[in-house]
Amino acid sequence: MKQDKLAAYFELRFRPNVELVSVVRRFVSAFYERIVHDLDVTERLAMVTHELLENAVKYSSDGETLLSIEVEQVGGPRNVLVRTKNRTTAENRKIVTEAFNEANAAKDTFSHYQELMKRASTRTEGSGLGLGRIRAEADMSVAYAIDGEELTVDARTTIPAAVAS
Amino acid sequence: MSIATLTQNEGAFTTKSQKDADVITVRFSGEVDLESIDALQRILIGAHEIALAEHAKQVIIDLTQLEFMNSSGVKHFVTWLRSASQLPDATSYKIRLVASKTIPWQKRSLAALRTFAVSIVSIVHEDGAEA
């Protein structure tokens, strides 16, 4: 079983609504504090979780989302994966694909984030900033996969041994 | 619109405001998420309109009690800062963002925001030291 090899993991399937996103962020913050003794890192992980869940609320076609967090010990450092998985419409899968294509083509993560921020200021719906913020402010890599109607978004980072408990 | 309209209580997000001479101060507390995002937008638009109507020289946004802000909050700050940075000198006002030393996200988010209005925005800590 894959979980046997993990230092810690957490999985939550729920039907997110606006209120639950912040509730879950506070809940997983306590989880992160158990595995990382660095406020900056735990705050970044909590922010990433929040942004991924807000997107799930926005893009889920049936309202249900699976949130999973995995912590893998690799010698001293720890690899952390924050994943959301949900069903979504063809139109939203296209939007997500385009957002990732643009992000992956950008040479500089911060410049791309600034460009998104500039565009966001003229948007009436949503911010379109979540992906850029995760990459630029949380310094985490983000990837996506589509399997039929199911969209999976993964954010990953490595926690240095010095702050991993 | 009066300065009192900048004092609000929207779930986990609350604000307190005051005006001293030509300085408007708004103190944020709690969290900005999808539930409170409309309130944040109202506050920032309101602060801008009051600053123009009352010829304020400075707007101070004290974030030292703001624990979290989502990316939609970042968007509304960008919109406000871009509007304020495009004002003619006669109506222009300065913006001071007061950040907490113990809330790490503020350093990253505010540094990114400041790039949209470098000439009018300063970021300081609660003790007045430049952040």
Interface residues (C-beta under 8 A of the other chain):
Chain A: V18 E19 V21 S22 R25 L39 D40 E43 R44 A46 M47 H50 E51 E54 V57 F110 Y113 Q114 M117 K118 A120 S121 R123 G126 S127 L129 G130 R133 A136 E137
Chain B: A12 E31 D33 L34 E35 F68 N70 S71 S72 V74 K75 V78 T79 R82 T102 I103 P104 W105 R108 S109 A112 L113 T115 F116
